[in-house]
Amino acid sequence: MQAEFNYETEAVKRDKGISQVLANSPDWAELAIIEMREFKNHPSKQGILTTPQIKLWITTTCGRPKHHNCWGGLFMRMIREKIIREADIPQTRTGAHRRKQTVYEWSYKP
């Protein structure tokens, strides 16, 4: 018999796992946040951002994280710190069997 799914319990587990992964790359994560704040203020970088664009910028300026799961933790942190937010623009990747692709935009603190 399968236990009932509890969103709050699972969210706590997810956040703990993300924290552990980011803890293994603290310098990379901090530098990536700083770079994204700088990137955000660059006049030519306004508008819509895709995951590949963000990853390319961070990889170019900060290198790659120690573990690929750091990317998810970094994106969650950027959303929580209001650096980026999901844009309300439906978009799909034709090379990925038309599955949904998250598109981001800059999130401005009031």
N, C-alpha and C positions, 0 to 999 in steps of 0.2 A: 504494500500500500504506500502510495506516494504522499508525502506531507503537503499540507496546503501552502501555497505560495504566499509569502508575506513580503510585500514590496518594501516596507521600511527596513526589515531585517536584511533583505538582499541588498538594498542601497547602502547600508552600513558596511556589509561585507565588501561590496564594490569599492567604496571609498577607502576602506582599509587597505585593500589590494593596490589601489592606485597610489596611495601614500607610500606603501612599501617600495613600489617600483620607482617612484620619483625620488625616494630617499637614497636609492642606489646611484642616482645621477644628479645630486643636488646642485653642483656647479653648472651643469648643462641646463637644468631647468631654470635656474635663476637668470643665467645669461640669456636664455631664450625669451623669457618674460621681458627683460630689459630691451632686447632687440625688437620685440614686437611693439613695445611702446614707442620706440624710435621710428620704426617702420610706419606705425599709425600716423605719426606727425609729418611724414614726408608728403609733400603736396601731390606728387605724382602717383601716390599709392592709395588714393581715395576710391570708394566704390565697393564693388563686390569682390570677394575673395573665395577661392576654392581651396580645398584641403591640399592639393598638390602645390598650389602657389605658396601657401603658408609653409609647407614642409620644405620647399625649395629655398625660401628665404632663410629659414632657420638653419637648414643644413649648410648653406653657403656661409652664413655668419658665425654659426656656433658648432658646426660639425653634427655628427649623428649621435643620438642617445645610446647609452650602453645596452638598452633593451627596447625592442620595438613597441612594447606596451607603454613606454613613456610618452609616446605621441598622444594617446588617448587622455592620459593624465594632464598633459600640457594643455590640450584643447579644453578640457573641463575647467582647468584653473583659469585659462584666459576668459572663458565665459563667466565664471564666478566673479572674477575681478573686473568684469565689464570692459575688457579690452575688445572682444569681439562678441557677436551674437549671431544666432542663426537668422538668416534672411528669409523672409516669407516669399521665396521665389522657388516654385517647383522646377527642378532640373534633373535630368537623367543623363547617364553616361552611355552613349551608344555602344561603346566597346565593352561595356559590362552588362550586357543583356538588358539594357534599359532600366537597371535598378536605380533607385533614388540616390542622388548625390547631394549631400548637404552643402549649401552655399552660405557663406558668412558675410557679414558686413561689420564695419567698425561700430562699437557700442560706446557712446559718449556719456560720461558721468555728468549728471546734472550739476 
